[in-house]
Amino acid sequence: MLGKAQEITDSYIDSPEKLKSLYKRVLIIVSLSQVFGGAGLAAGITVGALLAQQMLGTDAYAGVPSALFTLGSAGAAFIVGKLSQRYGRRTGLSTGFIVGGLGAIGVVIAAMMNSVILLFASLVIYGSGTATNLQARYAGTDLANNKQRATAISTTMMMTTFGAVAGPNLVDVMGKFAVSIGVPSLAGPFILSATAFILAGLILFIMLRPDPLEIAKMIEAHRRENEYGNKTQTFNEKTINKRGLTVGATVMVLTQIVMVAIMTMTPIHMKHHGHGLAAVGIVIGFHVGSMYLPSLVTGVLVDKIGRTAMSIASGVTLLFAGLLAAFAPSDSMVLLIIALSLLGLGWNFGLISGTAQIVDSTEPSTRAKTQGKIDVLIALAGASGGALSGMVVANASYATLSLAGGLLSLFLIPVVIWSRKA
């Protein structure tokens, strides 16, 4: 069995064209799974807060669903990272998506039974799909060189757009379908989530062969043996890697807090000012589209003009998003769409530039495990943003929350300046 694996690896080492072909094939498969994964994650974003508000009868805990499925995604990120490191991307990612689909089914059952406890438990499990959808972006980079990494990340993220934009805009349709089969309308989008997450998992389990991470680990081992023999990394290399991990993680954590906090409370804010469910779906659709659709251009920019410049661009864009959301008239759909679009765009800049720095600073032998740990931090940051957002709005206002988020994003600038000085 080991000889067969070595034979496969040697065939890719000896044939750059064959390796390039595998890299493109992996991107296509992961991108296809991301279409369904994007549709799956959109339900929680769009109606999770509204479902909790309906079942609990108060706004103060409307941010809890976002916090719960983000908290669930933290645990899932760690487990998926571990599984991917040990058994390959195929096993880790397919398991994560299917578990997320089961969580979505649990949300539907909870809504039918009007069980808050089951709702909260199911949202934690549903978070597995969210974490896996985010971690899938790493799979496209396993076989990419350092000038392709951001572009590879952005390619898979862009494909998420198709599902992520369709999901919020199917809220009304899925709500009516749910009512027709005796399910509360707000649980309808989670029926779509369950189907989409499970399909994404099956696509990866069936089609992601050979596993890109396993091939990358074998190629890296071969390269190190030829170039360095048994020598370990120098102290300087380790220092550079730790610095890159710190900066990349900080960029992604801050952008996640700001984005999740403002996004979570926007549907509640809109509902209080007379906007219907269809209007909420449109605004969130633009937001989610802006999170993913610009990815292809963002990836090229990150590879061409650098990780640092795009990290700063992320902070500035999020600042403008927060200011506009805070001061825009509450009845203006146009300004809300622009504010939430800028919020998604700033997150996109931060996630891709931060992810590229993480990939630059890791090696295949430990990459998936390290990426999983960092995604745990990102998920916990999102959980904090989601949980606190409801309390801030209940005790102050949506404008206060948006303004605070915009100002927080400015911390990205000194962080990246520190990295350059170091």
N, C-alpha and C positions, 0 to 999 in steps of 0.2 A: 504493500500500500504506500509506504514511504518512498519506495523507488519510483512508483507511478507519479506521485506528487512532484518529486524532483525532476522527473522527465517533462512534466507539464511546465514547471517553472523554467527549466532550461530552454524549452521551446520559445518562451516569451523573451528570455534574456538574449537568445541568439537571433531573434527576429523582431526588430523595433516596429516593423509594419504590423505584425501580428499583435503586439502589445498596444499599439495605437488603435487598432481595430477593436480590441477588447475594451479599451478606455471609452470609445464612442458607444459601444454596445451597453456598457454599464450605465452611462449617462442616459441613454434612451429608456432603459428599464426603470431606473430610479425616477426619472422624470414622469414616466407613466404612472408609477405608484403615487407620485406627488399630486397628480391631478385628483385622484380619489382622496388622498390624505387631506388636501386643501378643503375639499367639500366637507369632510368629516369634522375638521376643527372649527368650521364657520358657525355651526349650530350653537356651541357653547358661548362663543363670543356674542352672537346676536340675541339669543333669547334666554341664556342662562340666568342673567340678573332679573329679567322679567318673570321667569318661572318661579324663582325664589321669592320675589316680591309678592306674587300672587298667592303662594302657599303659606308664606309667613305673615303677610298682611302689614309689612312695614318696610321702609326704605333703608333703615339703618344697617340691615344685614344683606342688602342687595349685592354688595361686593363679595359676599361669601362664596357663591358658586365659582367665580373667577379664581378666588383664592384657593378653593378646594381642588379644582381640576389642575391648577398650576402647582399646588403642593403635591398632588398625585403625580404630576409630570416630573417633579424633582426626584421622587423615589424611582420612577420608571426610567429616568435618564441614567441613573446610576446602574440599575439592573441591565438595561439595554446595552450600556457601554461595556459592562462586564461580560455579558453574553457574546457581544460582538468581538471583544478581544479574545475570548477563549474559543468560540465556535465559528466566528466569521460574521460579516454584516448580514448575510442572508438569514441566519437563525435569529440574531438579535432584533433586527428590524421587523421581520414578519411576526415574531412573537409579540412585540410591542403594539403593532397595529391591531392584531386580532384581540388582544386583551382590551384595548381601547374601545373596540367595537362592542365587546361584551358590557363594558361600562355604560355605553350609550343605551343599550337595551335595558339596563338597570334603571336608567333615568326615566325611560318611557313607562316602565312598570311602576316606579315610584309616583309618577304623576297620576297614573290610573288609580293607585291605592291612596293617593294624597298622604304619602308617608315622607315626612321631612327627613327622618333618619336614613331611610333607604336612598332618598335623593342625594344626601350629602355623601354617603358611602359610594354610591354609583359615580358621582362626579369625580371622586378621587381616582377611581379605576379608569374612568373616561380620560383622565389626564395622561394615561399611558399613550394614547393615540396622539395627543398633542406633542408629547416629548419625542415620540418616534418620528413624527412628521418633521420636527426640527433636526433631529439627529441624522435623518436620511441625507441631509445636505453634505455630510462628511463623506458618504460613500462615493460620491462622484469625484472626490479629491484623491482617493487612495492611489490611483494610477496616473495622476496629473503631475507635471513638473512644476517648479516654483513660479513659472510665468503663466501657468494655466489655472492655478488653484482658485483664484477669486472668480474667474470666468466659469469654472466648473461648478462652484457653489451657486453662482447666480443662475446658471442654466436650469438646475433642478428647482431652485426657488421660483423661477419665472413660471415653470410648469404648474406650480402650486396655485398660481393665479387663477387658472381656468376653473378649478374646483372651488377655490376660496371666494371668488366673486360670484359664482353661480349659487353657492350655498345660501348666503343672506338674501339673495333675490328670489329664492325658492321658499322663503319663510311662509308667505301667504298660501302658496300651493300646497306645501306639506302640512300647514295648519288645517286647511280644508280637508285634505286627505285623512288626517288624523281623526278629525271630527266624524268623518264618514264611516270610520271603523270603530268608533266609540272611545277614542283616545283624546284627552284634552289638547286643544289646538297648539299650545306652546310646547308640547312634547313632540309635535310633528317633525320639526327639524332634526331631532335626535334619532328618528327612524332613518332619515337620510344618513346621519353620521354613522350609525351602526353598519349599514350596508357599505358605505364608502370605506370605512376603516378596514373592515374584513376583506373587501376586495383588494385594497392596497397590500395587505399582508399576504394574501394568496399570490398576487403577482410577483412579489419579491421571493416568496418561498419556492415557487415553481420555476421562475425564469433567471434568478440571479446566480448563475453557474457559468464558469468557476467564480468563486468568491473573490472580489477585488482586494479585500484586506489581506486575505491569505496569500494571494499572489504578490502583493506589495511587500509583505513581511519576508517572503522568501527571496525576492529580488534584493531587498535591502541587506539581508544577511549575506547574500552572495557578494554584493558590492563591498561591504565592510571587510569581508574576509580577503578579498582581492587587494583592497586599497590599504587597509590598516593591520591586517593579520588579527591578532588578539588584543590590540591596543584599545584602551577605553577612551571615552571622550576626554578632551582636555578641560581644565577648569574654566577656561574662557568660553568654550562652547556651551558648557552647562550654565554659566552665568547669563549668556545671551538668551538661551532657551527660557530660563526662569523669568527674565525681564519681559520677553515676548508673551509668555503665558499670562503674566500679571496685567500687562497693558491690554491684551486682547480680551481677557475676562472682565476687566473693569469697564471697558467700552460696552460690552454686551450687557452687563448687569445694569448699568445706569440707563441705557436706552430701553431695556425691558421694563424697569420700574416706571419710567415716565410714560411709556406707551400703554402699558396695561392699566395704570391708574386712570388716565384720562379716557381711554377707550371703554373701560368697564362702566363708567357712570354716564356716558353719553346717551345710551338708550333711555335711562331713567330721566335724565335732564330733558330729553326731547318729549317724553311722555307727559311730564308735568306741564309742558308748554303747548300741549294740544296736538302734537304730531302722532300720527297713527303708526301701526306696525309696519306698513309698507314703506313709509318714509324712513323709519329706523333702518329697515333693510337696505334702502338705497344708500344712506349715509355710511353704514357699516360696510356695504359692498365697495364703495369708493375707497374707504379706509383700507380694507383688506387688499384691494387691488393695488393700492399704492405701497403696501407692504411687500408685494411680490412682483408686480408687473415691471417696475424699473430695473429689476435685478440684472438683466443681461447687460444693460448699459453700465450699471453700478459695478459689476464684476470687471468689465474692461477698464473702467476708470481706476479701480483699486489696483489692478495689475499694472496700469500705465503710469499713473501719477502718484501712487503710493498709498499705503495703509494709513499713515499719519494724516495726510491731507483729507482723506475721506472720513476719518474719525472726527476731525474738527468740523467738517461739513455736517456731520450727523448732529453734533451739539447745537450748532447754529440753526439748523432746520427745525429741531425739536423746540427750541426757544420760540421761534416764530409761530409754531403750531400752538404752543401753550398760550401765548399772548393773544392770538386770534380767537381761540376757543373761549378765553376768559372775557374778552371785551366785545365779541360779536353779539348782536341782538339775538335773543333766544328764539325768535320766530323766523330767523333767516336760514332757510335750508342751504342756500348757496354758500354762505360764509361757514356754516357748519361742515359742509362737504369739503371746502378748501382747507379748513383747520384740521379735519380728520385725515385728509389726504396728505398734508404736510407731516402729520404725526406718523403716518405709515411710512412715508418716504425717509424721514429721519431715522426711524427704526431700521429700515432697509440698509441705509448707509452704515449704521453702526454694526448691525449683525454681520454683514458681508466683510467689512474691513476687520472686525474683531475675529471672526472665524478664520480669515486668511492668516492673521497673526498666530492664531492657535495652531493651525496646520503647519505653518513655517517653523514653529518651535517644538514640534513633536516628531517622533519617528514611528514607522509602522509597528515596531515591536511593543510599543506602549501607547500608541495613538488613541485607539478606541476607548481604553480605560480612562485616560486623561480627559478626553473630550466628554465622556459621560459625567465625570466629576465636575467639570466646568459647567455643563448644562444643568447640573443640580443647582449650582449657584444662581444661574439665570432663572431657573424655575422658582427658586425660593424668593428671588427678587420680585418676580412677577406676582407670586402669592402675597407678598407683603404689600405691593402696590394695589392689588385687587382688594385685599382686606381693609386696608386703611382708607381707600378711596370712598367707600360708602360712609365711613365715620366722619371723614372730612366734610363731605357734602351735607350730611345730616346735621352737623354742628356748625358749619360755616356756609359754603356755597360751592356750586360747580365752578364758578369763576376763580375762587380761591384755590381749588384743587388744580385747575389748569395753569394758573399763574405759578404756583409752587413747582409743578412739574417742569414747566419751561425753564425756570431758574435753576432747578437741579441739574438739568442737562448741560449747563455751562461748566460743570465740574469735569467734563470730558477734556476740555481744552488744557488745563494745567497737567492732567494725567499724561497726555500725549507729548506735551512739551518736556515733561520730566523724562520721558522715555528717550527723547532725542538727545537731551543733555547727557543722560547716562551713557 
